[in-house]
């Protein structure tokens, strides 16, 4: 018995010997389809590409129409640039499901999407997809396109109990090891992250005008909260050692070509540095650039600074995130006090017994 041959108009398929897989491309747009050929998701993705390529308006009552409506809304347009970019990644991920009728987007549909997304893109992306979906559905309720939010009772994917801590604080010897070997064109971004607590993206995109007279005056990209700090000595030294780059480069930091860094480009340069240090046992596994924000918060908390000061330093809107970033310092302090009390009590009991 032979299988049925499926031919789809406007589609180009080819076999890649290296991977041993068939790939499908939309002829008119040249875009490759991501879904498995012949599945319902595949035809939904194809229909969405056809509609977009042909300039067709999304069909009313579908997820695609909801996404279009949300993108035009004041709520979306007023988002910070970085947040809007993060949302866009999820909206693009949802695009193949655009033809799905809103009436079929039930709690079970959301749960199945969560599981499939977790399988393909892991926990963080799956949970962020739920967050953006929930915002979409709240917009739909506001616009009277839906009556309830099916994300409400769907649980987020929990972190595995044996998973390593994400973005852990760096140890002192690890900071010293990195400073000793980091190339000059990477030194200033690292110093801004390590001593000012800047997020990697904020450090790399910092404009030249943000630094003057030994002070840093900027805003955190994600929250818009002002950040004003006198520059620590290591940052000033890194500024002095920064290789000259073109005056047309508006960012404070530049790569080895004198051009602005991209986050992906900096991570690509950082990776071999970290790997060499790990191989030489000079740092432990698990170092991340984002972990330097946690490092700053932890050190400040160990110095006795309160959470409001830490929140101001890191450009956070609430003290809740400052507590989250400095939780290891708080735990260490409480445990040190607890162990001291326990030790005193054990010794007291020994004396009493004698």
C-alpha positions as YAML, in Angstrom:
chain: A
units: angstrom
residues:
- id: 1
  name: UNK
  ca: [0.00, 0.00, 0.00]
- id: 2
  name: UNK
  ca: [1.45, 3.37, -1.01]
- id: 3
  name: UNK
  ca: [1.04, 6.61, 0.93]
- id: 4
  name: UNK
  ca: [-0.91, 9.58, -0.34]
- id: 5
  name: UNK
  ca: [1.17, 12.27, -2.01]
- id: 6
  name: UNK
  ca: [0.27, 15.74, -0.72]
- id: 7
  name: UNK
  ca: [0.91, 18.64, -3.07]
- id: 8
  name: UNK
  ca: [0.46, 22.16, -1.75]
- id: 9
  name: UNK
  ca: [0.17, 25.12, -4.10]
- id: 10
  name: UNK
  ca: [2.74, 27.89, -3.59]
- id: 11
  name: UNK
  ca: [5.08, 25.67, -1.65]
- id: 12
  name: UNK
  ca: [8.62, 24.54, -2.43]
- id: 13
  name: UNK
  ca: [10.10, 21.46, -0.74]
- id: 14
  name: UNK
  ca: [13.64, 20.17, -0.84]
- id: 15
  name: UNK
  ca: [15.70, 17.47, 0.88]
- id: 16
  name: UNK
  ca: [18.85, 18.39, 2.79]
- id: 17
  name: UNK
  ca: [21.29, 15.43, 2.73]
- id: 18
  name: UNK
  ca: [23.37, 16.77, 5.64]
- id: 19
  name: UNK
  ca: [20.44, 16.72, 8.05]
- id: 20
  name: UNK
  ca: [18.43, 14.01, 6.36]
- id: 21
  name: UNK
  ca: [15.30, 16.18, 6.56]
- id: 22
  name: UNK
  ca: [12.77, 17.70, 4.18]
- id: 23
  name: UNK
  ca: [12.21, 21.46, 4.37]
- id: 24
  name: UNK
  ca: [9.30, 23.51, 3.05]
- id: 25
  name: UNK
  ca: [9.50, 27.11, 1.82]
- id: 26
  name: UNK
  ca: [6.73, 29.52, 0.94]
- id: 27
  name: UNK
  ca: [7.52, 30.40, -2.70]
- id: 28
  name: UNK
  ca: [6.25, 33.98, -2.76]
- id: 29
  name: UNK
  ca: [7.84, 35.17, 0.50]
- id: 30
  name: UNK
  ca: [10.81, 32.78, 0.63]
- id: 31
  name: UNK
  ca: [10.09, 32.03, 4.28]
- id: 32
  name: UNK
  ca: [10.74, 28.57, 5.66]
- id: 33
  name: UNK
  ca: [7.89, 26.91, 7.52]
- id: 34
  name: UNK
  ca: [8.81, 25.69, 11.01]
- id: 35
  name: UNK
  ca: [5.98, 23.22, 11.64]
- id: 36
  name: UNK
  ca: [6.10, 19.57, 10.60]
- id: 37
  name: UNK
  ca: [4.83, 19.10, 7.06]
- id: 38
  name: UNK
  ca: [1.21, 17.94, 6.80]
- id: 39
  name: UNK
  ca: [0.25, 18.70, 10.43]
- id: 40
  name: UNK
  ca: [-2.60, 21.06, 11.38]
- id: 41
  name: UNK
  ca: [0.01, 23.48, 12.74]
- id: 42
  name: UNK
  ca: [1.76, 23.39, 9.36]
- id: 43
  name: UNK
  ca: [-1.35, 24.42, 7.43]
- id: 44
  name: UNK
  ca: [-2.20, 27.08, 10.01]
- id: 45
  name: UNK
  ca: [1.32, 28.52, 9.62]
- id: 46
  name: UNK
  ca: [1.02, 28.39, 5.83]
- id: 47
  name: UNK
  ca: [-2.32, 30.21, 5.93]
- id: 48
  name: UNK
  ca: [-0.85, 32.93, 8.17]
- id: 49
  name: UNK
  ca: [2.08, 33.47, 5.79]
- id: 50
  name: UNK
  ca: [-0.26, 33.56, 2.80]
- id: 51
  name: UNK
  ca: [-2.43, 36.17, 4.50]
- id: 52
  name: UNK
  ca: [0.56, 38.30, 5.48]
- id: 53
  name: UNK
  ca: [2.23, 38.03, 2.06]
- id: 54
  name: UNK
  ca: [-0.94, 38.87, 0.16]
- id: 55
  name: UNK
  ca: [-1.68, 41.83, 2.38]
- id: 56
  name: UNK
  ca: [-4.86, 40.25, 3.68]
- id: 57
  name: UNK
  ca: [-6.39, 41.48, 6.91]
- id: 58
  name: UNK
  ca: [-6.55, 38.86, 9.64]
- id: 59
  name: UNK
  ca: [-9.89, 37.14, 9.85]
- id: 60
  name: UNK
  ca: [-12.12, 38.56, 12.60]
- id: 61
  name: UNK
  ca: [-12.44, 36.42, 15.69]
- id: 62
  name: UNK
  ca: [-9.02, 34.78, 15.31]
- id: 63
  name: UNK
  ca: [-5.82, 34.95, 17.30]
- id: 64
  name: UNK
  ca: [-4.19, 36.82, 14.40]
- id: 65
  name: UNK
  ca: [-6.89, 39.51, 14.56]
- id: 66
  name: UNK
  ca: [-6.37, 39.80, 18.32]
- id: 67
  name: UNK
  ca: [-2.62, 40.19, 17.86]
- id: 68
  name: UNK
  ca: [-3.16, 42.91, 15.23]
- id: 69
  name: UNK
  ca: [-5.58, 44.71, 17.56]
- id: 70
  name: UNK
  ca: [-3.16, 44.54, 20.48]
- id: 71
  name: UNK
  ca: [-0.23, 45.82, 18.40]
- id: 72
  name: UNK
  ca: [-2.32, 48.90, 17.52]
- id: 73
  name: UNK
  ca: [-3.39, 49.48, 21.14]
- id: 74
  name: UNK
  ca: [-2.13, 52.26, 23.38]
- id: 75
  name: UNK
  ca: [-1.07, 49.62, 25.90]
- id: 76
  name: UNK
  ca: [1.39, 48.05, 23.46]
- id: 77
  name: UNK
  ca: [2.57, 51.30, 21.90]
- id: 78
  name: UNK
  ca: [3.40, 52.80, 25.30]
- id: 79
  name: UNK
  ca: [5.67, 49.91, 26.33]
- id: 80
  name: UNK
  ca: [9.38, 50.46, 26.81]
- id: 81
  name: UNK
  ca: [11.40, 49.64, 23.70]
- id: 82
  name: UNK
  ca: [13.02, 46.58, 25.24]
- id: 83
  name: UNK
  ca: [9.72, 45.24, 26.63]
- id: 84
  name: UNK
  ca: [8.06, 45.76, 23.27]
- id: 85
  name: UNK
  ca: [10.90, 43.83, 21.62]
- id: 86
  name: UNK
  ca: [10.49, 40.97, 24.11]
- id: 87
  name: UNK
  ca: [6.74, 40.84, 23.45]
- id: 88
  name: UNK
  ca: [7.36, 40.86, 19.69]
- id: 89
  name: UNK
  ca: [9.38, 37.66, 19.97]
- id: 90
  name: UNK
  ca: [6.41, 35.90, 21.55]
- id: 91
  name: UNK
  ca: [3.93, 37.38, 19.07]
- id: 92
  name: UNK
  ca: [6.10, 36.11, 16.21]
- id: 93
  name: UNK
  ca: [6.22, 32.70, 17.86]
- id: 94
  name: UNK
  ca: [2.41, 32.69, 18.04]
- id: 95
  name: UNK
  ca: [1.98, 33.79, 14.42]
- id: 96
  name: UNK
  ca: [1.59, 30.23, 13.00]
- id: 97
  name: UNK
  ca: [-1.43, 29.82, 15.28]
- id: 98
  name: UNK
  ca: [-2.99, 33.03, 13.97]
- id: 99
  name: UNK
  ca: [-5.95, 31.40, 12.13]
- id: 100
  name: UNK
  ca: [-7.11, 29.72, 15.36]
- id: 101
  name: UNK
  ca: [-10.61, 30.98, 16.34]
- id: 102
  name: UNK
  ca: [-10.68, 32.71, 19.72]
- id: 103
  name: UNK
  ca: [-13.65, 30.53, 20.69]
- id: 104
  name: UNK
  ca: [-11.34, 27.49, 20.59]
- id: 105
  name: UNK
  ca: [-8.62, 29.01, 22.80]
- id: 106
  name: UNK
  ca: [-9.60, 27.23, 25.97]
- id: 107
  name: UNK
  ca: [-7.69, 26.49, 29.16]
- id: 108
  name: UNK
  ca: [-6.76, 23.10, 27.70]
- id: 109
  name: UNK
  ca: [-5.51, 24.73, 24.48]
- id: 110
  name: UNK
  ca: [-3.27, 27.04, 26.52]
- id: 111
  name: UNK
  ca: [-1.98, 24.14, 28.62]
- id: 112
  name: UNK
  ca: [-1.11, 22.12, 25.52]
- id: 113
  name: UNK
  ca: [0.66, 25.12, 24.00]
- id: 114
  name: UNK
  ca: [2.62, 25.57, 27.24]
- id: 115
  name: UNK
  ca: [3.76, 21.94, 27.17]
- id: 116
  name: UNK
  ca: [4.74, 22.07, 23.51]
- id: 117
  name: UNK
  ca: [6.60, 25.35, 23.98]
- id: 118
  name: UNK
  ca: [8.42, 23.97, 27.02]
- id: 119
  name: UNK
  ca: [9.50, 20.96, 24.98]
- id: 120
  name: UNK
  ca: [10.81, 23.14, 22.14]
- id: 121
  name: UNK
  ca: [12.02, 26.30, 23.88]
- id: 122
  name: UNK
  ca: [12.42, 25.37, 27.58]
- id: 123
  name: UNK
  ca: [10.93, 26.74, 30.78]
- id: 124
  name: UNK
  ca: [11.62, 30.47, 30.65]
- id: 125
  name: UNK
  ca: [10.26, 30.93, 27.13]
- id: 126
  name: UNK
  ca: [7.20, 28.78, 27.90]
- id: 127
  name: UNK
  ca: [6.35, 30.84, 30.97]
- id: 128
  name: UNK
  ca: [6.91, 34.12, 29.14]
- id: 129
  name: UNK
  ca: [4.58, 32.90, 26.40]
- id: 130
  name: UNK
  ca: [1.88, 32.43, 29.04]
- id: 131
  name: UNK
  ca: [2.51, 35.95, 30.32]
- id: 132
  name: UNK
  ca: [2.11, 37.54, 26.88]
- id: 133
  name: UNK
  ca: [-0.92, 35.37, 26.07]
- id: 134
  name: UNK
  ca: [-2.56, 36.53, 29.29]
- id: 135
  name: UNK
  ca: [-1.97, 40.17, 28.30]
- id: 136
  name: UNK
  ca: [-3.45, 39.45, 24.86]
- id: 137
  name: UNK
  ca: [-6.55, 37.90, 26.38]
- id: 138
  name: UNK
  ca: [-7.01, 40.78, 28.83]
- id: 139
  name: UNK
  ca: [-6.94, 43.09, 25.82]
- id: 140
  name: UNK
  ca: [-9.51, 40.85, 24.11]
- id: 141
  name: UNK
  ca: [-11.82, 41.11, 27.15]
- id: 142
  name: UNK
  ca: [-11.43, 44.89, 27.15]
- id: 143
  name: UNK
  ca: [-12.32, 45.01, 23.44]
- id: 144
  name: UNK
  ca: [-15.25, 42.59, 23.94]
- id: 145
  name: UNK
  ca: [-13.62, 39.96, 21.75]
- id: 146
  name: UNK
  ca: [-13.59, 37.40, 24.61]
- id: 147
  name: UNK
  ca: [-15.36, 37.04, 27.94]
- id: 148
  name: UNK
  ca: [-12.65, 35.36, 30.02]
- id: 149
  name: UNK
  ca: [-8.92, 34.77, 30.18]
- id: 150
  name: UNK
  ca: [-8.07, 31.06, 29.64]
- id: 151
  name: UNK
  ca: [-4.53, 31.55, 30.97]
- id: 152
  name: UNK
  ca: [-5.83, 32.28, 34.46]
- id: 153
  name: UNK
  ca: [-5.84, 28.70, 35.77]
- id: 154
  name: UNK
  ca: [-2.91, 27.36, 33.75]
- id: 155
  name: UNK
  ca: [0.16, 26.80, 35.92]
- id: 156
  name: UNK
  ca: [3.62, 28.03, 35.01]
- id: 157
  name: UNK
  ca: [6.39, 25.51, 34.48]
- id: 158
  name: UNK
  ca: [8.28, 25.14, 37.75]
- id: 159
  name: UNK
  ca: [12.05, 25.09, 37.94]
- id: 160
  name: UNK
  ca: [13.40, 21.61, 38.54]
- id: 161
  name: UNK
  ca: [14.42, 21.15, 42.17]
- id: 162
  name: UNK
  ca: [17.89, 20.01, 41.14]
- id: 163
  name: UNK
  ca: [18.40, 22.78, 38.57]
- id: 164
  name: UNK
  ca: [21.39, 25.07, 39.18]
- id: 165
  name: UNK
  ca: [20.67, 28.57, 40.43]
- id: 166
  name: UNK
  ca: [20.18, 30.97, 37.54]
- id: 167
  name: UNK
  ca: [22.47, 34.02, 37.43]
- id: 168
  name: UNK
  ca: [24.18, 33.22, 40.70]
- id: 169
  name: UNK
  ca: [26.42, 35.87, 42.29]
- id: 170
  name: UNK
  ca: [30.09, 35.68, 41.35]
- id: 171
  name: UNK
  ca: [32.66, 34.76, 43.98]
- id: 172
  name: UNK
  ca: [35.45, 37.25, 44.69]
- id: 173
  name: UNK
  ca: [38.13, 35.00, 43.18]
- id: 174
  name: UNK
  ca: [36.02, 34.64, 40.02]
- id: 175
  name: UNK
  ca: [35.74, 38.40, 39.59]
- id: 176
  name: UNK
  ca: [39.52, 38.72, 40.02]
- id: 177
  name: UNK
  ca: [40.18, 35.91, 37.52]
- id: 178
  name: UNK
  ca: [37.99, 37.53, 34.86]
- id: 179
  name: UNK
  ca: [39.46, 41.01, 35.38]
- id: 180
  name: UNK
  ca: [42.97, 39.55, 34.95]
- id: 181
  name: UNK
  ca: [42.34, 38.12, 31.47]
- id: 182
  name: UNK
  ca: [39.51, 40.10, 29.88]
- id: 183
  name: UNK
  ca: [40.57, 41.82, 26.60]
- id: 184
  name: UNK
  ca: [40.74, 45.62, 26.64]
- id: 185
  name: UNK
  ca: [37.75, 46.10, 24.33]
- id: 186
  name: UNK
  ca: [35.60, 44.04, 26.73]
- id: 187
  name: UNK
  ca: [36.93, 45.56, 29.94]
- id: 188
  name: UNK
  ca: [34.64, 48.61, 30.13]
- id: 189
  name: UNK
  ca: [31.34, 46.72, 29.62]
- id: 190
  name: UNK
  ca: [32.38, 44.16, 32.22]
- id: 191
  name: UNK
  ca: [33.36, 46.93, 34.66]
- id: 192
  name: UNK
  ca: [29.99, 48.67, 34.21]
- id: 193
  name: UNK
  ca: [28.20, 45.40, 34.97]
- id: 194
  name: UNK
  ca: [30.52, 44.39, 37.81]
- id: 195
  name: UNK
  ca: [30.79, 47.68, 39.70]
- id: 196
  name: UNK
  ca: [27.66, 49.64, 38.68]
- id: 197
  name: UNK
  ca: [25.26, 46.70, 38.49]
- id: 198
  name: UNK
  ca: [24.13, 47.53, 34.96]
- id: 199
  name: UNK
  ca: [22.21, 44.96, 32.99]
- id: 200
  name: UNK
  ca: [24.35, 43.63, 30.08]
- id: 201
  name: UNK
  ca: [22.14, 45.27, 27.46]
- id: 202
  name: UNK
  ca: [22.13, 48.60, 29.32]
- id: 203
  name: UNK
  ca: [25.92, 48.54, 29.66]
- id: 204
  name: UNK
  ca: [26.48, 47.79, 25.97]
- id: 205
  name: UNK
  ca: [23.97, 50.38, 24.73]
- id: 206
  name: UNK
  ca: [24.99, 53.12, 27.16]
- id: 207
  name: UNK
  ca: [25.38, 56.39, 25.19]
- id: 208
  name: UNK
  ca: [28.52, 58.46, 25.54]
- id: 209
  name: UNK
  ca: [26.47, 61.29, 27.02]
- id: 210
  name: UNK
  ca: [25.58, 59.12, 30.03]
- id: 211
  name: UNK
  ca: [29.05, 59.62, 31.53]
- id: 212
  name: UNK
  ca: [30.48, 63.01, 32.44]
- id: 213
  name: UNK
  ca: [32.55, 64.49, 35.27]
- id: 214
  name: UNK
  ca: [33.06, 61.07, 36.81]
- id: 215
  name: UNK
  ca: [29.36, 60.30, 37.12]
- id: 216
  name: UNK
  ca: [26.96, 57.88, 35.44]
- id: 217
  name: UNK
  ca: [23.55, 59.36, 34.65]
- id: 218
  name: UNK
  ca: [21.19, 57.04, 32.79]
- id: 219
  name: UNK
  ca: [17.95, 55.08, 33.00]
- id: 220
  name: UNK
  ca: [17.46, 51.35, 33.17]
- id: 221
  name: UNK
  ca: [16.16, 50.22, 29.78]
- id: 222
  name: UNK
  ca: [13.62, 47.76, 31.13]
- id: 223
  name: UNK
  ca: [12.00, 49.90, 33.83]
- id: 224
  name: UNK
  ca: [12.89, 53.46, 32.86]
- id: 225
  name: UNK
  ca: [14.03, 54.09, 36.45]
- id: 226
  name: UNK
  ca: [16.83, 56.69, 36.71]
- id: 227
  name: UNK
  ca: [20.28, 55.45, 37.71]
- id: 228
  name: UNK
  ca: [22.75, 58.03, 39.02]
- id: 229
  name: UNK
  ca: [26.04, 56.90, 40.57]
- id: 230
  name: UNK
  ca: [29.56, 58.30, 40.90]
- id: 231
  name: UNK
  ca: [31.83, 56.06, 38.84]
- id: 232
  name: UNK
  ca: [33.84, 53.58, 40.93]
- id: 233
  name: UNK
  ca: [37.62, 53.62, 40.44]
- id: 234
  name: UNK
  ca: [37.72, 50.36, 38.36]
- id: 235
  name: UNK
  ca: [35.22, 51.84, 35.90]
- id: 236
  name: UNK
  ca: [37.26, 55.05, 35.55]
- id: 237
  name: UNK
  ca: [40.38, 52.94, 34.93]
- id: 238
  name: UNK
  ca: [38.50, 50.90, 32.31]
- id: 239
  name: UNK
  ca: [37.34, 54.12, 30.64]
- id: 240
  name: UNK
  ca: [40.94, 55.34, 30.45]
- id: 241
  name: UNK
  ca: [42.04, 52.00, 28.95]
- id: 242
  name: UNK
  ca: [39.17, 51.83, 26.45]
- id: 243
  name: UNK
  ca: [40.59, 51.69, 22.89]
- id: 244
  name: UNK
  ca: [39.75, 54.73, 20.78]
- id: 245
  name: UNK
  ca: [36.82, 54.28, 18.46]
- id: 246
  name: UNK
  ca: [35.09, 56.37, 15.84]
- id: 247
  name: UNK
  ca: [33.35, 59.55, 16.96]
- id: 248
  name: UNK
  ca: [30.39, 58.37, 14.89]
- id: 249
  name: UNK
  ca: [29.95, 55.52, 17.37]
- id: 250
  name: UNK
  ca: [27.44, 56.95, 19.83]
- id: 251
  name: UNK
  ca: [27.79, 54.21, 22.45]
- id: 252
  name: UNK
  ca: [30.33, 54.44, 25.25]
- id: 253
  name: UNK
  ca: [31.52, 50.86, 24.66]
- id: 254
  name: UNK
  ca: [32.72, 49.52, 21.33]
- id: 255
  name: UNK
  ca: [33.96, 46.19, 20.00]
- id: 256
  name: UNK
  ca: [37.40, 45.49, 18.54]
- id: 257
  name: UNK
  ca: [36.30, 47.09, 15.24]
- id: 258
  name: UNK
  ca: [35.31, 50.32, 16.96]
- id: 259
  name: UNK
  ca: [31.62, 49.61, 16.35]
- id: 260
  name: UNK
  ca: [28.76, 49.38, 18.89]
- id: 261
  name: UNK
  ca: [28.41, 46.03, 20.59]
- id: 262
  name: UNK
  ca: [25.38, 43.84, 20.11]
- id: 263
  name: UNK
  ca: [24.32, 41.69, 23.06]
- id: 264
  name: UNK
  ca: [24.74, 38.51, 21.01]
- id: 265
  name: UNK
  ca: [28.17, 39.68, 19.79]
- id: 266
  name: UNK
  ca: [29.38, 40.39, 23.31]
- id: 267
  name: UNK
  ca: [28.11, 37.03, 24.58]
- id: 268
  name: UNK
  ca: [29.92, 35.31, 21.71]
- id: 269
  name: UNK
  ca: [33.17, 37.04, 22.75]
- id: 270
  name: UNK
  ca: [32.57, 36.34, 26.44]
- id: 271
  name: UNK
  ca: [31.93, 32.61, 25.97]
- id: 272
  name: UNK
  ca: [35.51, 31.52, 25.08]
- id: 273
  name: UNK
  ca: [36.94, 33.66, 27.90]
- id: 274
  name: UNK
  ca: [34.68, 31.92, 30.40]
- id: 275
  name: UNK
  ca: [35.37, 28.47, 28.94]
- id: 276
  name: UNK
  ca: [39.16, 28.92, 29.22]
- id: 277
  name: UNK
  ca: [38.84, 30.01, 32.84]
- id: 278
  name: UNK
  ca: [36.60, 27.04, 33.62]
- id: 279
  name: UNK
  ca: [39.08, 24.65, 31.96]
- id: 280
  name: UNK
  ca: [41.87, 26.12, 34.11]
- id: 281
  name: UNK
  ca: [39.71, 25.76, 37.27]
- id: 282
  name: UNK
  ca: [39.90, 29.50, 37.89]
- id: 283
  name: UNK
  ca: [36.11, 29.92, 37.93]
- id: 284
  name: UNK
  ca: [33.27, 27.56, 38.71]
- id: 285
  name: UNK
  ca: [30.61, 26.64, 36.13]
- id: 286
  name: UNK
  ca: [27.51, 28.81, 35.97]
- id: 287
  name: UNK
  ca: [28.96, 32.31, 35.53]
- id: 288
  name: UNK
  ca: [26.59, 34.61, 33.62]
- id: 289
  name: UNK
  ca: [26.86, 38.28, 32.78]
- id: 290
  name: UNK
  ca: [23.44, 38.84, 34.34]
- id: 291
  name: UNK
  ca: [24.84, 37.32, 37.53]
- id: 292
  name: UNK
  ca: [26.94, 40.45, 38.05]
- id: 293
  name: UNK
  ca: [23.77, 42.38, 38.99]
- id: 294
  name: UNK
  ca: [23.10, 39.76, 41.65]
- id: 295
  name: UNK
  ca: [26.73, 40.10, 42.73]
- id: 296
  name: UNK
  ca: [26.42, 43.85, 43.28]
- id: 297
  name: UNK
  ca: [23.17, 43.40, 45.21]
- id: 298
  name: UNK
  ca: [24.68, 40.65, 47.35]
- id: 299
  name: UNK
  ca: [27.81, 42.67, 48.21]
- id: 300
  name: UNK
  ca: [25.74, 45.75, 49.08]
- id: 301
  name: UNK
  ca: [23.49, 43.69, 51.35]
- id: 302
  name: UNK
  ca: [26.50, 42.10, 53.05]
- id: 303
  name: UNK
  ca: [27.75, 45.66, 53.68]
- id: 304
  name: UNK
  ca: [24.51, 46.35, 55.54]
- id: 305
  name: UNK
  ca: [22.81, 48.48, 52.86]
- id: 306
  name: UNK
  ca: [19.01, 48.27, 52.96]
- id: 307
  name: UNK
  ca: [16.82, 47.09, 50.09]
- id: 308
  name: UNK
  ca: [15.75, 50.62, 49.09]
- id: 309
  name: UNK
  ca: [19.37, 51.60, 48.45]
- id: 310
  name: UNK
  ca: [19.95, 48.41, 46.44]
- id: 311
  name: UNK
  ca: [16.81, 49.08, 44.39]
- id: 312
  name: UNK
  ca: [18.05, 52.61, 43.60]
- id: 313
  name: UNK
  ca: [21.48, 51.31, 42.63]
- id: 314
  name: UNK
  ca: [20.05, 48.70, 40.26]
- id: 315
  name: UNK
  ca: [17.29, 50.88, 38.83]
- id: 316
  name: UNK
  ca: [14.47, 48.71, 40.16]
- id: 317
  name: UNK
  ca: [10.95, 50.00, 40.71]
- id: 318
  name: UNK
  ca: [10.30, 48.07, 43.92]
- id: 319
  name: UNK
  ca: [12.27, 46.67, 46.84]
- id: 320
  name: UNK
  ca: [10.86, 43.21, 46.05]
- id: 321
  name: UNK
  ca: [13.36, 42.70, 43.22]
- id: 322
  name: UNK
  ca: [16.17, 44.06, 45.40]
- id: 323
  name: UNK
  ca: [15.28, 41.41, 47.98]
- id: 324
  name: UNK
  ca: [15.28, 38.76, 45.26]
- id: 325
  name: UNK
  ca: [18.70, 39.81, 43.96]
- id: 326
  name: UNK
  ca: [20.28, 39.97, 47.41]
- id: 327
  name: UNK
  ca: [18.52, 36.92, 48.92]
- id: 328
  name: UNK
  ca: [21.75, 34.91, 49.21]
- id: 329
  name: UNK
  ca: [23.34, 37.61, 51.40]
- id: 330
  name: UNK
  ca: [20.25, 37.72, 53.63]
- id: 331
  name: UNK
  ca: [20.22, 33.93, 53.95]
- id: 332
  name: UNK
  ca: [23.94, 33.84, 54.79]
- id: 333
  name: UNK
  ca: [23.54, 36.51, 57.46]
- id: 334
  name: UNK
  ca: [20.54, 34.82, 59.05]
- id: 335
  name: UNK
  ca: [22.22, 31.41, 58.97]
- id: 336
  name: UNK
  ca: [25.44, 32.81, 60.50]
- id: 337
  name: UNK
  ca: [23.41, 34.29, 63.36]
- id: 338
  name: UNK
  ca: [21.43, 31.06, 63.74]
- id: 339
  name: UNK
  ca: [24.55, 28.87, 63.85]
- id: 340
  name: UNK
  ca: [26.16, 31.21, 66.40]
- id: 341
  name: UNK
  ca: [23.04, 30.95, 68.59]
- id: 342
  name: UNK
  ca: [22.96, 27.17, 68.14]
- id: 343
  name: UNK
  ca: [26.63, 26.85, 69.04]
- id: 344
  name: UNK
  ca: [26.13, 28.97, 72.17]
- id: 345
  name: UNK
  ca: [23.12, 26.91, 73.22]
- id: 346
  name: UNK
  ca: [24.95, 23.59, 72.72]
- id: 347
  name: UNK
  ca: [27.88, 24.85, 74.81]
- id: 348
  name: UNK
  ca: [25.49, 26.08, 77.51]
- id: 349
  name: UNK
  ca: [23.89, 22.64, 77.70]
- id: 350
  name: UNK
  ca: [27.29, 20.94, 77.94]
- id: 351
  name: UNK
  ca: [28.21, 23.19, 80.86]
- id: 352
  name: UNK
  ca: [24.89, 22.48, 82.55]
- id: 353
  name: UNK
  ca: [25.31, 18.72, 82.10]
- id: 354
  name: UNK
  ca: [28.79, 18.83, 83.64]
...
